[in-house]
């Protein structure tokens, strides 16, 4: 008999605890879904998106700058190669003229 009463009491306590947790969760959901909370959440998401967009823009600028720098380096190297080629041609012509 004592065990049965103890078990019933435990069951009632479990039910009461479950109902309390459900009410707390419901209150939390209402709080989270309030207009102010939705606005705060929206602002957080907007700010996060803005930061991600800004970071992506900075990374894109950095890649463009690196690409531009590489292009300039390549252009200087190509110009130097062309000068060397023209110089070799002049030397070759002088050699041919002297050989005649």
Buried (B, 14 or more C-beta within 10 A) or exposed (E): EEEEEEEEEEEEEEEEEEEEEEEEEEEEEEEEEEEEEEEEEEEEEEEEEEEEEEEEEEEEEEEEEEEEEEEEEEEEEEEEEEEEEEEEEEEEEEEEEEEE
